[in-house]
Amino acid sequence: MPLLWPIVIKPPKFWRKLPLVSGIWRANGAFSIPLLGKAGSRREWLVLIPVSGYAMVGLGLAAWALLRNQWPALLALMMGLGG
């Protein structure tokens, strides 16, 4: 997606032939900065696994805090429906 969508600013034709610029500023006006290499590379996986683990721990802690704070209300609701 172009950086300033819906405005598309394309690189000048002589810039497209430069190796460094052609890899970052595409002919369709989109920018791409390959920080980790190709998709599926080892570098990508080495970043993906810890970030995913961090996100899962964060979601687990948030769920635990929510459950801990709402447990009395949940028990009262279940007792009210069962009795």
PyMOL Python script that loads the backbone (N, CA, C, O; Angstrom):
from pymol import cmd

cmd.read_pdbstr("""\
ATOM      1  N   MET A   1       0.851  -1.164   0.000  1.00  0.00           N
ATOM      2  CA  MET A   1       0.000   0.000   0.000  1.00  0.00           C
ATOM      3  C   MET A   1       0.902   1.233   0.000  1.00  0.00           C
ATOM      4  O   MET A   1       1.876   1.294   0.750  1.00  0.00           O
ATOM      5  N   PRO A   2       0.582   2.196  -0.827  1.00  0.00           N
ATOM      6  CA  PRO A   2       1.383   3.416  -0.854  1.00  0.00           C
ATOM      7  C   PRO A   2       1.332   4.137   0.490  1.00  0.00           C
ATOM      8  O   PRO A   2       0.320   4.087   1.190  1.00  0.00           O
ATOM      9  N   LEU A   3       2.416   4.801   0.842  1.00  0.00           N
ATOM     10  CA  LEU A   3       2.550   5.458   2.127  1.00  0.00           C
ATOM     11  C   LEU A   3       1.513   6.555   2.329  1.00  0.00           C
ATOM     12  O   LEU A   3       0.977   6.689   3.429  1.00  0.00           O
ATOM     13  N   LEU A   4       1.220   7.329   1.320  1.00  0.00           N
ATOM     14  CA  LEU A   4       0.272   8.437   1.426  1.00  0.00           C
ATOM     15  C   LEU A   4      -1.044   8.138   0.716  1.00  0.00           C
ATOM     16  O   LEU A   4      -1.633   9.034   0.113  1.00  0.00           O
ATOM     17  N   TRP A   5      -1.512   6.902   0.777  1.00  0.00           N
ATOM     18  CA  TRP A   5      -2.725   6.506   0.093  1.00  0.00           C
ATOM     19  C   TRP A   5      -3.845   7.454   0.443  1.00  0.00           C
ATOM     20  O   TRP A   5      -3.979   7.779   1.623  1.00  0.00           O
ATOM     21  N   PRO A   6      -4.641   7.916  -0.458  1.00  0.00           N
ATOM     22  CA  PRO A   6      -4.836   7.547  -1.853  1.00  0.00           C
ATOM     23  C   PRO A   6      -3.923   8.283  -2.815  1.00  0.00           C
ATOM     24  O   PRO A   6      -4.018   8.081  -4.025  1.00  0.00           O
ATOM     25  N   ILE A   7      -3.042   9.130  -2.305  1.00  0.00           N
ATOM     26  CA  ILE A   7      -2.092   9.826  -3.169  1.00  0.00           C
ATOM     27  C   ILE A   7      -0.938   8.870  -3.458  1.00  0.00           C
ATOM     28  O   ILE A   7      -0.301   8.366  -2.533  1.00  0.00           O
ATOM     29  N   VAL A   8      -0.674   8.627  -4.709  1.00  0.00           N
ATOM     30  CA  VAL A   8       0.398   7.712  -5.096  1.00  0.00           C
ATOM     31  C   VAL A   8       1.538   8.528  -5.686  1.00  0.00           C
ATOM     32  O   VAL A   8       1.389   9.165  -6.729  1.00  0.00           O
ATOM     33  N   ILE A   9       2.666   8.499  -5.014  1.00  0.00           N
ATOM     34  CA  ILE A   9       3.856   9.190  -5.503  1.00  0.00           C
ATOM     35  C   ILE A   9       4.829   8.126  -5.981  1.00  0.00           C
ATOM     36  O   ILE A   9       5.390   7.379  -5.180  1.00  0.00           O
ATOM     37  N   LYS A  10       5.022   8.065  -7.271  1.00  0.00           N
ATOM     38  CA  LYS A  10       5.898   7.057  -7.863  1.00  0.00           C
ATOM     39  C   LYS A  10       7.316   7.604  -7.979  1.00  0.00           C
ATOM     40  O   LYS A  10       7.508   8.806  -8.165  1.00  0.00           O
ATOM     41  N   PRO A  11       8.297   6.734  -7.870  1.00  0.00           N
ATOM     42  CA  PRO A  11       9.677   7.214  -8.002  1.00  0.00           C
ATOM     43  C   PRO A  11       9.984   7.596  -9.444  1.00  0.00           C
ATOM     44  O   PRO A  11       9.387   7.046 -10.370  1.00  0.00           O
ATOM     45  N   PRO A  12      10.901   8.525  -9.642  1.00  0.00           N
ATOM     46  CA  PRO A  12      11.309   8.865 -11.000  1.00  0.00           C
ATOM     47  C   PRO A  12      11.924   7.640 -11.689  1.00  0.00           C
ATOM     48  O   PRO A  12      12.491   6.770 -11.028  1.00  0.00           O
ATOM     49  N   LYS A  13      11.809   7.580 -12.993  1.00  0.00           N
ATOM     50  CA  LYS A  13      12.278   6.397 -13.730  1.00  0.00           C
ATOM     51  C   LYS A  13      13.766   6.130 -13.537  1.00  0.00           C
ATOM     52  O   LYS A  13      14.170   4.970 -13.456  1.00  0.00           O
ATOM     53  N   PHE A  14      14.583   7.162 -13.462  1.00  0.00           N
ATOM     54  CA  PHE A  14      16.015   6.914 -13.296  1.00  0.00           C
ATOM     55  C   PHE A  14      16.322   6.353 -11.895  1.00  0.00           C
ATOM     56  O   PHE A  14      17.326   5.663 -11.719  1.00  0.00           O
ATOM     57  N   TRP A  15      15.472   6.641 -10.905  1.00  0.00           N
ATOM     58  CA  TRP A  15      15.668   6.088  -9.562  1.00  0.00           C
ATOM     59  C   TRP A  15      15.313   4.611  -9.508  1.00  0.00           C
ATOM     60  O   TRP A  15      15.906   3.859  -8.735  1.00  0.00           O
ATOM     61  N   ARG A  16      14.353   4.188 -10.321  1.00  0.00           N
ATOM     62  CA  ARG A  16      13.915   2.785 -10.311  1.00  0.00           C
ATOM     63  C   ARG A  16      15.027   1.828 -10.704  1.00  0.00           C
ATOM     64  O   ARG A  16      14.985   0.647 -10.358  1.00  0.00           O
ATOM     65  N   LYS A  17      16.020   2.331 -11.423  1.00  0.00           N
ATOM     66  CA  LYS A  17      17.111   1.476 -11.880  1.00  0.00           C
ATOM     67  C   LYS A  17      18.210   1.334 -10.841  1.00  0.00           C
ATOM     68  O   LYS A  17      19.073   0.467 -10.977  1.00  0.00           O
ATOM     69  N   LEU A  18      18.199   2.162  -9.811  1.00  0.00           N
ATOM     70  CA  LEU A  18      19.197   2.059  -8.749  1.00  0.00           C
ATOM     71  C   LEU A  18      18.856   0.866  -7.850  1.00  0.00           C
ATOM     72  O   LEU A  18      17.707   0.733  -7.429  1.00  0.00           O
ATOM     73  N   PRO A  19      19.816   0.005  -7.550  1.00  0.00           N
ATOM     74  CA  PRO A  19      19.519  -1.215  -6.799  1.00  0.00           C
ATOM     75  C   PRO A  19      18.915  -0.958  -5.415  1.00  0.00           C
ATOM     76  O   PRO A  19      17.949  -1.624  -5.045  1.00  0.00           O
ATOM     77  N   LEU A  20      19.445  -0.033  -4.657  1.00  0.00           N
ATOM     78  CA  LEU A  20      18.953   0.210  -3.308  1.00  0.00           C
ATOM     79  C   LEU A  20      17.560   0.825  -3.313  1.00  0.00           C
ATOM     80  O   LEU A  20      16.694   0.409  -2.543  1.00  0.00           O
ATOM     81  N   VAL A  21      17.342   1.800  -4.164  1.00  0.00           N
ATOM     82  CA  VAL A  21      16.058   2.496  -4.211  1.00  0.00           C
ATOM     83  C   VAL A  21      14.964   1.597  -4.772  1.00  0.00           C
ATOM     84  O   VAL A  21      13.832   1.649  -4.291  1.00  0.00           O
ATOM     85  N   SER A  22      15.265   0.782  -5.765  1.00  0.00           N
ATOM     86  CA  SER A  22      14.234  -0.069  -6.367  1.00  0.00           C
ATOM     87  C   SER A  22      13.721  -1.108  -5.381  1.00  0.00           C
ATOM     88  O   SER A  22      12.578  -1.549  -5.493  1.00  0.00           O
ATOM     89  N   GLY A  23      14.541  -1.505  -4.423  1.00  0.00           N
ATOM     90  CA  GLY A  23      14.090  -2.470  -3.424  1.00  0.00           C
ATOM     91  C   GLY A  23      13.239  -1.853  -2.332  1.00  0.00           C
ATOM     92  O   GLY A  23      12.478  -2.560  -1.672  1.00  0.00           O
ATOM     93  N   ILE A  24      13.353  -0.552  -2.127  1.00  0.00           N
ATOM     94  CA  ILE A  24      12.615   0.118  -1.055  1.00  0.00           C
ATOM     95  C   ILE A  24      11.397   0.877  -1.583  1.00  0.00           C
ATOM     96  O   ILE A  24      10.309   0.780  -1.016  1.00  0.00           O
ATOM     97  N   TRP A  25      11.582   1.630  -2.668  1.00  0.00           N
ATOM     98  CA  TRP A  25      10.491   2.424  -3.243  1.00  0.00           C
ATOM     99  C   TRP A  25      10.062   1.758  -4.532  1.00  0.00           C
ATOM    100  O   TRP A  25      10.742   1.874  -5.552  1.00  0.00           O
ATOM    101  N   ARG A  26       8.946   1.067  -4.496  1.00  0.00           N
ATOM    102  CA  ARG A  26       8.462   0.279  -5.633  1.00  0.00           C
ATOM    103  C   ARG A  26       7.899   1.169  -6.744  1.00  0.00           C
ATOM    104  O   ARG A  26       7.593   2.342  -6.526  1.00  0.00           O
ATOM    105  N   ALA A  27       7.771   0.593  -7.923  1.00  0.00           N
ATOM    106  CA  ALA A  27       7.261   1.348  -9.073  1.00  0.00           C
ATOM    107  C   ALA A  27       5.806   1.763  -8.886  1.00  0.00           C
ATOM    108  O   ALA A  27       5.373   2.741  -9.496  1.00  0.00           O
ATOM    109  N   ASN A  28       5.034   1.044  -8.055  1.00  0.00           N
ATOM    110  CA  ASN A  28       3.629   1.398  -7.840  1.00  0.00           C
ATOM    111  C   ASN A  28       3.462   2.448  -6.739  1.00  0.00           C
ATOM    112  O   ASN A  28       2.333   2.807  -6.403  1.00  0.00           O
ATOM    113  N   GLY A  29       4.573   2.948  -6.169  1.00  0.00           N
ATOM    114  CA  GLY A  29       4.515   3.981  -5.151  1.00  0.00           C
ATOM    115  C   GLY A  29       4.574   3.450  -3.733  1.00  0.00           C
ATOM    116  O   GLY A  29       4.623   4.238  -2.788  1.00  0.00           O
ATOM    117  N   ALA A  30       4.570   2.135  -3.553  1.00  0.00           N
ATOM    118  CA  ALA A  30       4.604   1.541  -2.217  1.00  0.00           C
ATOM    119  C   ALA A  30       6.036   1.491  -1.694  1.00  0.00           C
ATOM    120  O   ALA A  30       6.992   1.384  -2.462  1.00  0.00           O
ATOM    121  N   PHE A  31       6.164   1.569  -0.369  1.00  0.00           N
ATOM    122  CA  PHE A  31       7.456   1.447   0.286  1.00  0.00           C
ATOM    123  C   PHE A  31       7.534   0.093   0.967  1.00  0.00           C
ATOM    124  O   PHE A  31       6.538  -0.393   1.502  1.00  0.00           O
ATOM    125  N   SER A  32       8.689  -0.506   0.952  1.00  0.00           N
ATOM    126  CA  SER A  32       8.915  -1.738   1.704  1.00  0.00           C
ATOM    127  C   SER A  32      10.334  -1.708   2.239  1.00  0.00           C
ATOM    128  O   SER A  32      11.293  -1.462   1.508  1.00  0.00           O
ATOM    129  N   ILE A  33      10.440  -1.963   3.526  1.00  0.00           N
ATOM    130  CA  ILE A  33      11.757  -1.980   4.161  1.00  0.00           C
ATOM    131  C   ILE A  33      11.971  -3.396   4.701  1.00  0.00           C
ATOM    132  O   ILE A  33      11.444  -3.742   5.758  1.00  0.00           O
ATOM    133  N   PRO A  34      12.732  -4.202   3.991  1.00  0.00           N
ATOM    134  CA  PRO A  34      12.935  -5.590   4.411  1.00  0.00           C
ATOM    135  C   PRO A  34      13.912  -5.681   5.589  1.00  0.00           C
ATOM    136  O   PRO A  34      15.118  -5.830   5.390  1.00  0.00           O
ATOM    137  N   LEU A  35      13.390  -5.591   6.802  1.00  0.00           N
ATOM    138  CA  LEU A  35      14.233  -5.627   7.987  1.00  0.00           C
ATOM    139  C   LEU A  35      14.695  -7.033   8.331  1.00  0.00           C
ATOM    140  O   LEU A  35      15.816  -7.221   8.802  1.00  0.00           O
ATOM    141  N   LEU A  36      13.852  -8.008   8.102  1.00  0.00           N
ATOM    142  CA  LEU A  36      14.145  -9.368   8.529  1.00  0.00           C
ATOM    143  C   LEU A  36      14.474 -10.311   7.389  1.00  0.00           C
ATOM    144  O   LEU A  36      14.679 -11.501   7.625  1.00  0.00           O
ATOM    145  N   GLY A  37      14.530  -9.833   6.194  1.00  0.00           N
ATOM    146  CA  GLY A  37      14.817 -10.702   5.061  1.00  0.00           C
ATOM    147  C   GLY A  37      13.538 -11.229   4.430  1.00  0.00           C
ATOM    148  O   GLY A  37      12.473 -10.628   4.571  1.00  0.00           O
ATOM    149  N   LYS A  38      13.646 -12.334   3.749  1.00  0.00           N
ATOM    150  CA  LYS A  38      12.499 -12.918   3.054  1.00  0.00           C
ATOM    151  C   LYS A  38      11.519 -13.530   4.044  1.00  0.00           C
ATOM    152  O   LYS A  38      11.896 -13.913   5.151  1.00  0.00           O
ATOM    153  N   ALA A  39      10.255 -13.617   3.633  1.00  0.00           N
ATOM    154  CA  ALA A  39       9.232 -14.218   4.487  1.00  0.00           C
ATOM    155  C   ALA A  39       9.569 -15.690   4.722  1.00  0.00           C
ATOM    156  O   ALA A  39       9.894 -16.421   3.787  1.00  0.00           O
ATOM    157  N   GLY A  40       9.489 -16.107   5.971  1.00  0.00           N
ATOM    158  CA  GLY A  40       9.802 -17.479   6.321  1.00  0.00           C
ATOM    159  C   GLY A  40      11.273 -17.724   6.618  1.00  0.00           C
ATOM    160  O   GLY A  40      11.677 -18.867   6.831  1.00  0.00           O
ATOM    161  N   SER A  41      12.073 -16.677   6.637  1.00  0.00           N
ATOM    162  CA  SER A  41      13.499 -16.851   6.886  1.00  0.00           C
ATOM    163  C   SER A  41      13.743 -17.167   8.359  1.00  0.00           C
ATOM    164  O   SER A  41      12.854 -16.998   9.193  1.00  0.00           O
ATOM    165  N   ARG A  42      14.930 -17.616   8.665  1.00  0.00           N
ATOM    166  CA  ARG A  42      15.271 -17.928  10.061  1.00  0.00           C
ATOM    167  C   ARG A  42      15.249 -16.679  10.923  1.00  0.00           C
ATOM    168  O   ARG A  42      14.827 -16.731  12.078  1.00  0.00           O
ATOM    169  N   ARG A  43      15.696 -15.560  10.377  1.00  0.00           N
ATOM    170  CA  ARG A  43      15.664 -14.314  11.143  1.00  0.00           C
ATOM    171  C   ARG A  43      14.238 -13.945  11.513  1.00  0.00           C
ATOM    172  O   ARG A  43      13.976 -13.489  12.625  1.00  0.00           O
ATOM    173  N   GLU A  44      13.319 -14.144  10.578  1.00  0.00           N
ATOM    174  CA  GLU A  44      11.927 -13.831  10.858  1.00  0.00           C
ATOM    175  C   GLU A  44      11.398 -14.731  11.975  1.00  0.00           C
ATOM    176  O   GLU A  44      10.716 -14.252  12.880  1.00  0.00           O
ATOM    177  N   TRP A  45      11.703 -16.013  11.920  1.00  0.00           N
ATOM    178  CA  TRP A  45      11.256 -16.942  12.953  1.00  0.00           C
ATOM    179  C   TRP A  45      11.880 -16.626  14.301  1.00  0.00           C
ATOM    180  O   TRP A  45      11.223 -16.765  15.333  1.00  0.00           O
ATOM    181  N   LEU A  46      13.145 -16.202  14.310  1.00  0.00           N
ATOM    182  CA  LEU A  46      13.802 -15.858  15.561  1.00  0.00           C
ATOM    183  C   LEU A  46      13.162 -14.641  16.235  1.00  0.00           C
ATOM    184  O   LEU A  46      13.243 -14.495  17.455  1.00  0.00           O
ATOM    185  N   VAL A  47      12.538 -13.783  15.460  1.00  0.00           N
ATOM    186  CA  VAL A  47      11.812 -12.652  16.027  1.00  0.00           C
ATOM    187  C   VAL A  47      10.367 -13.050  16.325  1.00  0.00           C
ATOM    188  O   VAL A  47       9.802 -12.619  17.331  1.00  0.00           O
ATOM    189  N   LEU A  48       9.776 -13.854  15.473  1.00  0.00           N
ATOM    190  CA  LEU A  48       8.370 -14.223  15.594  1.00  0.00           C
ATOM    191  C   LEU A  48       8.079 -15.017  16.864  1.00  0.00           C
ATOM    192  O   LEU A  48       7.079 -14.756  17.533  1.00  0.00           O
ATOM    193  N   ILE A  49       8.930 -15.978  17.209  1.00  0.00           N
ATOM    194  CA  ILE A  49       8.662 -16.847  18.349  1.00  0.00           C
ATOM    195  C   ILE A  49       8.648 -16.071  19.668  1.00  0.00           C
ATOM    196  O   ILE A  49       7.685 -16.211  20.422  1.00  0.00           O
ATOM    197  N   PRO A  50       9.663 -15.259  19.989  1.00  0.00           N
ATOM    198  CA  PRO A  50       9.581 -14.513  21.251  1.00  0.00           C
ATOM    199  C   PRO A  50       8.443 -13.491  21.288  1.00  0.00           C
ATOM    200  O   PRO A  50       7.815 -13.304  22.331  1.00  0.00           O
ATOM    201  N   VAL A  51       8.175 -12.836  20.173  1.00  0.00           N
ATOM    202  CA  VAL A  51       7.093 -11.849  20.154  1.00  0.00           C
ATOM    203  C   VAL A  51       5.746 -12.540  20.353  1.00  0.00           C
ATOM    204  O   VAL A  51       4.887 -12.021  21.065  1.00  0.00           O
ATOM    205  N   SER A  52       5.554 -13.699  19.736  1.00  0.00           N
ATOM    206  CA  SER A  52       4.310 -14.447  19.917  1.00  0.00           C
ATOM    207  C   SER A  52       4.168 -14.924  21.355  1.00  0.00           C
ATOM    208  O   SER A  52       3.080 -14.861  21.929  1.00  0.00           O
ATOM    209  N   GLY A  53       5.264 -15.400  21.938  1.00  0.00           N
ATOM    210  CA  GLY A  53       5.225 -15.822  23.339  1.00  0.00           C
ATOM    211  C   GLY A  53       4.883 -14.673  24.268  1.00  0.00           C
ATOM    212  O   GLY A  53       4.098 -14.834  25.202  1.00  0.00           O
ATOM    213  N   TYR A  54       5.470 -13.516  24.014  1.00  0.00           N
ATOM    214  CA  TYR A  54       5.185 -12.322  24.816  1.00  0.00           C
ATOM    215  C   TYR A  54       3.706 -11.944  24.708  1.00  0.00           C
ATOM    216  O   TYR A  54       3.077 -11.599  25.708  1.00  0.00           O
ATOM    217  N   ALA A  55       3.160 -12.010  23.512  1.00  0.00           N
ATOM    218  CA  ALA A  55       1.748 -11.677  23.309  1.00  0.00           C
ATOM    219  C   ALA A  55       0.849 -12.688  24.024  1.00  0.00           C
ATOM    220  O   ALA A  55      -0.154 -12.302  24.624  1.00  0.00           O
ATOM    221  N   MET A  56       1.194 -13.964  23.968  1.00  0.00           N
ATOM    222  CA  MET A  56       0.373 -14.985  24.635  1.00  0.00           C
ATOM    223  C   MET A  56       0.409 -14.819  26.152  1.00  0.00           C
ATOM    224  O   MET A  56      -0.615 -14.984  26.814  1.00  0.00           O
ATOM    225  N   VAL A  57       1.569 -14.497  26.705  1.00  0.00           N
ATOM    226  CA  VAL A  57       1.663 -14.255  28.147  1.00  0.00           C
ATOM    227  C   VAL A  57       0.816 -13.045  28.523  1.00  0.00           C
ATOM    228  O   VAL A  57       0.107 -13.078  29.529  1.00  0.00           O
ATOM    229  N   GLY A  58       0.881 -11.991  27.738  1.00  0.00           N
ATOM    230  CA  GLY A  58       0.075 -10.800  28.008  1.00  0.00           C
ATOM    231  C   GLY A  58      -1.421 -11.092  27.964  1.00  0.00           C
ATOM    232  O   GLY A  58      -2.170 -10.630  28.824  1.00  0.00           O
ATOM    233  N   LEU A  59      -1.855 -11.853  26.971  1.00  0.00           N
ATOM    234  CA  LEU A  59      -3.275 -12.219  26.888  1.00  0.00           C
ATOM    235  C   LEU A  59      -3.683 -13.110  28.050  1.00  0.00           C
ATOM    236  O   LEU A  59      -4.777 -12.960  28.594  1.00  0.00           O
ATOM    237  N   GLY A  60      -2.810 -14.037  28.435  1.00  0.00           N
ATOM    238  CA  GLY A  60      -3.105 -14.920  29.562  1.00  0.00           C
ATOM    239  C   GLY A  60      -3.232 -14.142  30.867  1.00  0.00           C
ATOM    240  O   GLY A  60      -4.142 -14.396  31.655  1.00  0.00           O
ATOM    241  N   LEU A  61      -2.323 -13.198  31.098  1.00  0.00           N
ATOM    242  CA  LEU A  61      -2.395 -12.381  32.317  1.00  0.00           C
ATOM    243  C   LEU A  61      -3.642 -11.499  32.328  1.00  0.00           C
ATOM    244  O   LEU A  61      -4.263 -11.311  33.375  1.00  0.00           O
ATOM    245  N   ALA A  62      -4.004 -10.964  31.175  1.00  0.00           N
ATOM    246  CA  ALA A  62      -5.217 -10.144  31.098  1.00  0.00           C
ATOM    247  C   ALA A  62      -6.462 -10.990  31.370  1.00  0.00           C
ATOM    248  O   ALA A  62      -7.371 -10.549  32.073  1.00  0.00           O
ATOM    249  N   ALA A  63      -6.505 -12.191  30.820  1.00  0.00           N
ATOM    250  CA  ALA A  63      -7.645 -13.085  31.056  1.00  0.00           C
ATOM    251  C   ALA A  63      -7.712 -13.481  32.532  1.00  0.00           C
ATOM    252  O   ALA A  63      -8.797 -13.526  33.112  1.00  0.00           O
ATOM    253  N   TRP A  64      -6.561 -13.765  33.140  1.00  0.00           N
ATOM    254  CA  TRP A  64      -6.517 -14.133  34.558  1.00  0.00           C
ATOM    255  C   TRP A  64      -7.005 -12.975  35.434  1.00  0.00           C
ATOM    256  O   TRP A  64      -7.774 -13.194  36.370  1.00  0.00           O
ATOM    257  N   ALA A  65      -6.572 -11.758  35.143  1.00  0.00           N
ATOM    258  CA  ALA A  65      -7.009 -10.594  35.919  1.00  0.00           C
ATOM    259  C   ALA A  65      -8.504 -10.366  35.752  1.00  0.00           C
ATOM    260  O   ALA A  65      -9.192 -10.047  36.722  1.00  0.00           O
ATOM    261  N   LEU A  66      -9.003 -10.521  34.562  1.00  0.00           N
ATOM    262  CA  LEU A  66     -10.436 -10.352  34.316  1.00  0.00           C
ATOM    263  C   LEU A  66     -11.234 -11.401  35.067  1.00  0.00           C
ATOM    264  O   LEU A  66     -12.243 -11.084  35.696  1.00  0.00           O
ATOM    265  N   LEU A  67     -10.790 -12.643  35.006  1.00  0.00           N
ATOM    266  CA  LEU A  67     -11.488 -13.725  35.699  1.00  0.00           C
ATOM    267  C   LEU A  67     -11.435 -13.519  37.204  1.00  0.00           C
ATOM    268  O   LEU A  67     -12.438 -13.716  37.891  1.00  0.00           O
ATOM    269  N   ARG A  68     -10.271 -13.124  37.729  1.00  0.00           N
ATOM    270  CA  ARG A  68     -10.115 -12.918  39.164  1.00  0.00           C
ATOM    271  C   ARG A  68     -11.027 -11.794  39.659  1.00  0.00           C
ATOM    272  O   ARG A  68     -11.598 -11.893  40.745  1.00  0.00           O
ATOM    273  N   ASN A  69     -11.165 -10.735  38.873  1.00  0.00           N
ATOM    274  CA  ASN A  69     -12.003  -9.608  39.287  1.00  0.00           C
ATOM    275  C   ASN A  69     -13.491  -9.876  39.111  1.00  0.00           C
ATOM    276  O   ASN A  69     -14.309  -9.326  39.848  1.00  0.00           O
ATOM    277  N   GLN A  70     -13.846 -10.706  38.154  1.00  0.00           N
ATOM    278  CA  GLN A  70     -15.254 -10.942  37.861  1.00  0.00           C
ATOM    279  C   GLN A  70     -15.779 -12.250  38.452  1.00  0.00           C
ATOM    280  O   GLN A  70     -16.962 -12.554  38.298  1.00  0.00           O
ATOM    281  N   TRP A  71     -14.930 -13.028  39.124  1.00  0.00           N
ATOM    282  CA  TRP A  71     -15.351 -14.339  39.639  1.00  0.00           C
ATOM    283  C   TRP A  71     -16.529 -14.244  40.617  1.00  0.00           C
ATOM    284  O   TRP A  71     -17.458 -15.041  40.482  1.00  0.00           O
ATOM    285  N   PRO A  72     -16.556 -13.327  41.589  1.00  0.00           N
ATOM    286  CA  PRO A  72     -17.716 -13.257  42.490  1.00  0.00           C
ATOM    287  C   PRO A  72     -19.028 -12.982  41.750  1.00  0.00           C
ATOM    288  O   PRO A  72     -20.059 -13.577  42.064  1.00  0.00           O
ATOM    289  N   ALA A  73     -18.984 -12.091  40.781  1.00  0.00           N
ATOM    290  CA  ALA A  73     -20.202 -11.790  40.020  1.00  0.00           C
ATOM    291  C   ALA A  73     -20.639 -12.988  39.201  1.00  0.00           C
ATOM    292  O   ALA A  73     -21.835 -13.250  39.074  1.00  0.00           O
ATOM    293  N   LEU A  74     -19.687 -13.718  38.645  1.00  0.00           N
ATOM    294  CA  LEU A  74     -20.002 -14.901  37.856  1.00  0.00           C
ATOM    295  C   LEU A  74     -20.616 -15.989  38.740  1.00  0.00           C
ATOM    296  O   LEU A  74     -21.591 -16.632  38.352  1.00  0.00           O
ATOM    297  N   LEU A  75     -20.040 -16.191  39.930  1.00  0.00           N
ATOM    298  CA  LEU A  75     -20.610 -17.175  40.863  1.00  0.00           C
ATOM    299  C   LEU A  75     -22.027 -16.797  41.289  1.00  0.00           C
ATOM    300  O   LEU A  75     -22.908 -17.654  41.343  1.00  0.00           O
ATOM    301  N   ALA A  76     -22.245 -15.536  41.587  1.00  0.00           N
ATOM    302  CA  ALA A  76     -23.574 -15.074  41.986  1.00  0.00           C
ATOM    303  C   ALA A  76     -24.567 -15.269  40.867  1.00  0.00           C
ATOM    304  O   ALA A  76     -25.710 -15.655  41.115  1.00  0.00           O
ATOM    305  N   LEU A  77     -24.157 -15.012  39.643  1.00  0.00           N
ATOM    306  CA  LEU A  77     -25.046 -15.209  38.496  1.00  0.00           C
ATOM    307  C   LEU A  77     -25.374 -16.685  38.326  1.00  0.00           C
ATOM    308  O   LEU A  77     -26.524 -17.039  38.064  1.00  0.00           O
ATOM    309  N   MET A  78     -24.377 -17.546  38.472  1.00  0.00           N
ATOM    310  CA  MET A  78     -24.622 -18.979  38.321  1.00  0.00           C
ATOM    311  C   MET A  78     -25.509 -19.523  39.441  1.00  0.00           C
ATOM    312  O   MET A  78     -26.355 -20.383  39.195  1.00  0.00           O
ATOM    313  N   MET A  79     -25.326 -19.031  40.664  1.00  0.00           N
ATOM    314  CA  MET A  79     -26.187 -19.456  41.790  1.00  0.00           C
ATOM    315  C   MET A  79     -27.613 -18.981  41.603  1.00  0.00           C
ATOM    316  O   MET A  79     -28.565 -19.680  41.950  1.00  0.00           O
ATOM    317  N   GLY A  80     -27.751 -17.789  41.054  1.00  0.00           N
ATOM    318  CA  GLY A  80     -29.088 -17.240  40.816  1.00  0.00           C
ATOM    319  C   GLY A  80     -29.825 -18.003  39.734  1.00  0.00           C
ATOM    320  O   GLY A  80     -31.040 -18.176  39.820  1.00  0.00           O
ATOM    321  N   LEU A  81     -29.106 -18.466  38.708  1.00  0.00           N
ATOM    322  CA  LEU A  81     -29.752 -19.214  37.626  1.00  0.00           C
ATOM    323  C   LEU A  81     -30.043 -20.641  38.051  1.00  0.00           C
ATOM    324  O   LEU A  81     -31.040 -21.215  37.613  1.00  0.00           O
ATOM    325  N   GLY A  82     -29.199 -21.234  38.894  1.00  0.00           N
ATOM    326  CA  GLY A  82     -29.362 -22.619  39.296  1.00  0.00           C
ATOM    327  C   GLY A  82     -30.389 -22.809  40.411  1.00  0.00           C
ATOM    328  O   GLY A  82     -30.891 -23.919  40.588  1.00  0.00           O
ATOM    329  N   GLY A  83     -30.713 -21.772  41.158  1.00  0.00           N
ATOM    330  CA  GLY A  83     -31.581 -21.932  42.325  1.00  0.00           C
ATOM    331  C   GLY A  83     -32.953 -21.549  42.061  1.00  0.00           C
ATOM    332  O   GLY A  83     -33.799 -21.630  42.951  1.00  0.00           O
TER     333      GLY A  83
END
""", "prot")
cmd.dss("prot")
cmd.show_as("cartoon", "prot")
cmd.util.cbc("prot")
cmd.orient("prot")
